[in-house]
Amino acid sequence: MRIFVTGIGVVSALGDTVQQNWNALKTGNTGIQWSDRLGLMVGEVKQTNESIMRAYALPQVDFSRTTLLALIAAKTCWGENRLVPTLKTGLVAATSAGGLDRMEEYYFRHKTDPDFVMNTLMTHDNGRTTDRLANLLGMNGFVGTISTACSSGANAIMHGARLIRHGRLDRALVGGSDPLTSFNLKGFGSLMIYDPDICKPFDANRKGLNMGEGGAFLLLESERSLVETGNKPLCELTGWCNATDAYHQTASSPEGVGASITMQGCLRMAGITAEQVNYVNAHGTGTGNNDLSETAALKKVFGVKTPPFSSTKGFTGHTLAAAGAVEAVFSVMAILENALLPNANFTTPMPETDLLPVTTFKENAGVEYALSNSFGFGGNCTSLLFKRHH
C-alpha cells in the first residue's frame, strides 16, 4: 500500500511556518541564540505560551508548552481538512518532556506557595499532552503517544504509516513536539555534551549539541483517503525502519549498528538501491559519539559513494522528540524544492571517517529520494525514506 504525505507543519526557532523555516535554511540564518533566561545557547521559539493561547483563543487552563507547540504545527498541517465518518482518522503525537515545563513551574511555585493549584501535577504525563491536542483538534478516534527519546517524532510517523498500511486507519496526523526545560538542559549539561557556542555537527572540533524546542506534523493518507479528500500528494513515504542496538543507556554503538540497520531496512522496504538515495538529513547532534557512530553507519550502508548529507541542528538546535518530525518536514521540503540543505559551521572533516557534509544550500539537486535519520538514547534508531511523487 502506498503512503502519501499531503500536509506538513512546523514551528521551531526558525519560525512558525514551513516557509519561514525554509527561508532561514536557504539563507543560512540560524535560530540558535544566547538566552539570558536559560544561560545557554538555545533554539527557542519566539512565541510565548500566552501569545499562542491568545492566537487560538484558548481557555486559561494548564496547557503544557508541549501541547501548544504541537497545536501550531498540527493546525498548519491539518489545514482545511475535515473529520468525516467515512474515513478512519488517527493522531499519533510524540514527546519526551511531556508536561515537564508545567511540573517545573509547580515545583518552584509550591516551595513558596503551598496552596498553588495541585491540578498542575496532572499535566506532567506524556499522554496528557496528546489528549489535550486531540481535544483541541476534535479528534476522538485513534489517539496514541510515542516516547522513545530523540527518535520519538520519527517513530510517531512510522507508527501512523503502519496503521494505514494494515488498514487500521485511512489517514494519520503524525509528529511530535518538545519544549525547552531546565531539567533537560541540566541533564544534557551533566553528560558534558553541551556546546557553549553554536554546534558544529560532523566537525572534527565539535563540542556537543545545543537544545532547541519546536513541533512538526505530517498528514499521511492512503489511496482510498486521497479519493475521498481530493488532497494532492506532496511526496510519498516509501520506507521506514526502527532498530535498537542497546549498546549503552545514552550512547550509540561506535560502529553505528542500529543506524545502519534502519537505513538498510528503509532501502529494502522501498525496493531501491543505496545509489538511488539523493540526500540524507542526518541526526547529526554535534556530539562526539553520535557523529562518529552515524558517519560509520553511512559508510557501511553507502560505501565510498555516500550521498549528500547534512544536519540541520545547527539551525534549530536539538528539539528532542520533535527532531524526527521537524527533520522529516525538512526532508519533504528538500524533495519539493529539489534542494540540498546546508550543515552549519562545518570546517574540518572527522579524521575517523573523513566525510564531508553539504555546507551550502544547493538548488536543482535532483532529489528523488530523501532519507531522514533520528537516533535516541538507548540506541533507539529510526530512519524514514521519502520519495518524489510523480
C-alpha positions in Angstrom: 0.0 0.0 0.0 1.3 3.5 -0.9 1.5 6.1 1.8 1.2 9.7 0.7 2.2 12.9 2.5 -0.4 15.5 1.9 0.3 18.1 4.6 3.2 19.5 6.7 3.5 21.9 9.5 6.5 23.0 11.6 7.4 25.5 14.3 10.9 26.0 15.5 13.4 28.7 16.4 13.5 29.4 12.7 9.8 30.5 12.6 6.2 29.4 13.0 5.5 28.3 9.4 7.1 25.9 6.9 8.0 28.9 4.6 9.7 30.8 7.4 11.7 27.7 8.4 12.7 27.0 4.7 13.7 30.6 4.1 16.1 30.5 7.1 17.6 27.3 6.0 18.0 28.6 2.4 19.8 31.8 3.6 21.8 30.1 6.3 20.3 32.0 9.2 20.4 30.0 12.5 17.8 30.2 15.1 20.2 29.4 17.9 20.9 32.4 20.2 22.1 33.1 23.7 19.3 33.1 26.2 19.7 35.2 29.3 16.8 33.3 30.9 18.3 29.9 30.4 22.0 30.9 30.4 22.9 28.9 27.3 22.8 28.9 23.5 19.4 27.5 22.6 17.0 27.3 19.7 14.0 29.0 21.3 10.6 29.5 19.7 9.8 33.2 19.8 6.1 32.9 20.7 5.3 32.7 24.4 2.6 30.4 25.9 0.4 33.4 26.4 0.7 34.6 22.8 -0.1 31.1 21.5 -3.2 30.8 23.7 -4.4 34.2 22.6 -3.9 33.4 18.9 -6.0 30.2 19.2 -8.5 31.7 21.7 -7.7 29.0 24.3 -9.2 29.0 27.8 -6.9 29.9 30.6 -6.2 26.3 31.8 -3.0 24.3 32.3 -1.8 23.7 28.7 1.8 22.5 28.6 4.1 24.2 26.2 4.5 20.8 24.6 0.8 20.8 23.6 0.9 24.5 22.5 3.8 24.0 20.2 2.2 20.8 18.8 -1.0 22.8 18.2 0.7 25.3 15.9 2.3 22.7 13.7 -0.7 20.3 13.8 -3.2 23.1 12.8 -1.0 24.2 9.9 -0.6 20.6 8.7 -4.3 19.7 9.1 -5.3 22.9 7.2 -8.8 22.8 5.7 -9.3 19.0 6.2 -12.4 17.8 7.9 -13.2 14.8 10.0 -15.7 12.6 8.2 -17.3 9.3 9.3 -16.2 7.5 6.1 -12.5 7.9 6.9 -10.7 6.4 9.9 -8.5 9.3 11.1 -5.9 9.0 13.8 -3.5 11.1 15.8 0.0 10.0 16.8 2.0 12.5 18.8 5.5 12.2 20.2 7.1 13.9 23.2 10.0 13.3 25.5 9.3 16.1 28.1 5.5 15.9 28.1 4.3 18.5 30.6 7.6 18.8 32.4 7.6 22.6 31.9 4.4 22.8 33.9 5.8 20.4 36.5 8.9 22.7 36.9 6.6 25.7 37.5 4.6 23.7 40.1 7.8 22.6 41.9 9.3 26.1 42.2 5.9 27.8 43.0 5.0 25.2 45.6 8.2 26.0 47.6 6.9 29.5 48.3 3.1 29.0 47.8 2.0 25.6 49.2 -1.6 26.3 48.0 -0.6 26.6 44.4 -3.1 24.5 42.4 -2.3 20.8 42.6 -4.0 20.2 39.2 -0.8 21.4 37.6 0.7 18.0 38.5 -1.8 16.3 36.2 -0.1 18.0 33.1 3.1 16.0 33.6 2.0 12.8 31.9 3.1 12.5 28.2 -0.3 11.1 27.2 -2.0 14.2 28.7 -0.3 16.4 26.2 -1.6 14.3 23.3 -5.1 14.1 24.8 -5.2 17.9 25.1 -4.1 18.2 21.5 -6.7 15.7 20.3 -9.4 17.6 22.1 -8.3 20.9 20.6 -8.4 19.3 17.1 -11.7 17.5 17.7 -10.1 14.1 17.1 -11.8 11.3 19.1 -10.8 8.2 17.1 -7.4 6.6 17.4 -5.1 8.7 19.6 -1.6 7.5 20.5 1.6 8.8 22.2 5.2 7.8 21.4 8.1 8.5 23.7 11.4 7.0 22.7 13.7 10.0 23.4 15.2 11.7 20.4 13.7 9.2 17.8 10.1 9.8 19.1 9.0 12.1 16.3 10.2 9.7 13.6 8.6 6.7 15.4 5.3 8.5 15.5 5.5 8.9 11.7 6.4 5.3 11.3 3.6 4.1 13.6 1.0 6.2 11.7 2.2 4.7 8.4 2.0 1.2 9.8 -1.6 1.8 11.0 -2.5 2.9 7.5 -0.7 0.0 5.8 -2.5 -2.5 7.9 -5.9 -0.9 7.4 -6.4 0.4 10.9 -6.5 4.0 9.6 -7.1 5.7 6.3 -5.1 8.8 7.3 -3.0 9.8 10.2 -1.8 13.2 11.6 1.7 12.3 13.0 4.5 14.2 14.5 6.0 15.5 17.8 6.8 18.4 20.0 9.0 19.3 22.9 9.7 22.5 24.9 12.9 23.8 26.5 13.0 22.8 30.2 15.6 23.4 32.9 15.6 19.7 33.7 16.6 18.6 30.1 19.1 21.4 29.8 20.8 20.5 33.0 20.6 16.8 32.2 22.4 17.2 28.9 24.9 19.5 30.7 25.6 16.8 33.2 26.6 14.5 30.4 29.1 17.1 29.3 27.8 17.2 25.7 26.5 20.8 25.6 28.3 23.2 23.2 28.7 26.7 24.7 28.7 28.1 21.2 26.6 27.1 18.1 27.0 23.4 17.5 29.2 22.0 14.7 27.8 18.7 13.5 30.3 16.3 11.9 33.2 18.6 12.5 36.4 17.2 14.0 36.3 20.0 16.6 32.7 19.6 17.6 32.0 20.1 21.3 28.4 18.9 21.7 24.8 19.9 21.0 22.5 22.8 21.5 19.0 22.3 22.8 16.0 23.6 20.9 12.3 23.4 21.0 9.5 23.1 18.5 6.9 20.9 16.9 6.2 19.4 13.5 3.4 17.2 12.0 2.8 15.4 8.7 -0.5 14.2 7.3 -0.3 10.7 5.9 -3.0 9.3 3.7 -3.8 6.1 1.9 -5.0 6.0 -1.8 -8.6 5.5 -0.5 -8.3 8.6 1.6 -7.0 10.6 -1.4 -10.0 9.7 -3.4 -12.3 11.0 -0.6 -10.4 14.1 0.4 -9.1 15.2 -3.0 -5.8 16.2 -1.5 -2.7 16.3 -3.7 0.4 14.4 -2.5 3.5 16.4 -1.7 5.5 13.2 -1.8 5.4 9.6 -0.7 6.7 7.8 2.4 8.1 4.6 0.9 10.3 3.2 3.7 10.7 3.1 7.4 12.6 1.0 9.9 13.4 1.0 13.6 16.1 -0.9 15.5 17.7 -0.8 18.9 21.3 -1.6 19.3 21.1 -1.5 23.1 24.8 -0.6 23.3 24.5 1.9 26.2 21.9 3.9 28.1 22.7 7.2 26.3 25.3 6.4 23.6 25.0 4.8 20.2 27.4 2.0 19.3 30.7 3.3 17.8 30.1 1.1 14.7 26.7 2.5 14.1 25.0 -0.9 14.3 21.4 0.4 14.9 21.8 3.2 12.4 23.0 1.0 9.6 20.2 -1.5 10.2 17.5 1.2 10.0 18.9 2.8 6.8 19.2 -0.6 5.1 15.7 -1.5 6.3 14.3 1.6 4.5 16.0 0.7 1.3 14.7 -2.9 1.4 11.1 -1.7 2.1 11.2 0.8 -0.7 12.9 -1.7 -3.1 15.7 0.7 -4.1 19.5 0.6 -4.1 21.7 2.7 -2.0 22.8 4.6 -5.1 19.3 5.9 -5.6 19.3 8.0 -2.3 20.0 11.6 -3.2 20.0 13.3 0.2 20.3 12.2 3.8 19.0 14.6 6.5 21.3 13.2 9.3 20.6 13.1 13.0 23.9 14.9 13.5 23.7 16.3 17.0 27.3 17.6 17.2 28.3 15.2 20.0 31.4 13.1 19.7 29.6 9.8 20.0 26.6 10.5 17.7 28.5 11.9 14.8 31.2 9.2 14.8 28.5 6.5 15.0 26.3 8.0 12.3 29.2 8.5 9.8 30.4 5.0 10.4 26.9 3.8 9.6 26.7 6.0 6.4 30.0 4.4 5.2 28.7 0.9 6.0 25.5 1.4 4.1 26.7 3.6 1.2 30.4 2.7 0.9 32.6 5.1 -1.0 29.5 6.7 -2.7 27.9 8.4 0.4 25.1 10.6 -0.9 25.0 14.3 0.0 24.1 14.6 3.7 23.8 17.3 6.3 22.5 18.0 9.8 20.1 20.9 10.3 20.5 21.0 14.1 23.0 23.9 13.8 19.9 26.0 12.8 17.1 24.7 15.1 19.0 23.1 18.0 18.2 19.5 19.0 14.5 19.6 19.5 14.4 16.1 21.2 11.1 14.3 20.4 10.2 16.9 17.8 13.5 16.4 15.9 12.4 13.4 13.9 9.3 15.2 12.7 10.9 18.6 12.2 13.6 17.0 10.0 11.1 14.8 8.2 9.4 18.1 7.2 12.7 19.5 6.0 13.3 16.3 4.0 9.9 16.6 2.4 10.8 20.2 1.5 14.1 19.1 0.1 12.2 17.0 -2.4 9.6 19.6 -3.2 12.2 22.3 -3.7 14.7 19.9 -5.3 17.4 21.2 -2.9 20.1 20.2 -0.5 20.2 21.7 2.9 23.4 23.1 4.5 25.2 21.7 7.5 26.1 24.8 9.7 29.6 25.6 11.0 31.5 22.8 9.4 35.2 23.4 8.7 37.3 20.3 9.5 36.5 16.7 8.5 36.5 14.0 11.2 39.7 12.0 10.8 38.0 8.7 11.6 35.6 8.8 8.6 36.7 11.9 6.6 33.2 12.5 5.3 32.2 16.0 4.1 28.6 17.2 4.7 26.9 19.7 2.4 27.8 23.1 3.6 25.8 25.4 1.3 22.2 25.4 0.1 22.2 23.8 -3.3 19.3 24.1 -5.8 18.4 21.9 -8.8 19.9 19.0 -6.9 17.9 16.1 -8.4 16.4 15.0 -5.1 14.1 12.0 -5.8 14.7 10.1 -2.6 15.5 11.7 0.8 16.4 9.7 3.9 15.8 11.2 7.4 17.6 9.7 10.4 16.7 10.0 14.1 18.5 8.3 16.9 17.6 8.2 20.6 19.0 7.2 23.9 19.5 3.5 24.4 20.3 3.2 20.7 16.7 3.5 19.6 17.3 4.3 15.9 14.7 5.2 13.2 15.1 6.1 9.5 12.4 7.3 7.2 12.6 7.3 3.4 10.6 9.9 1.3 10.2 9.7 -2.5 9.2 12.4 -5.0 5.6 11.8 -6.2 5.2 11.6 -10.0 
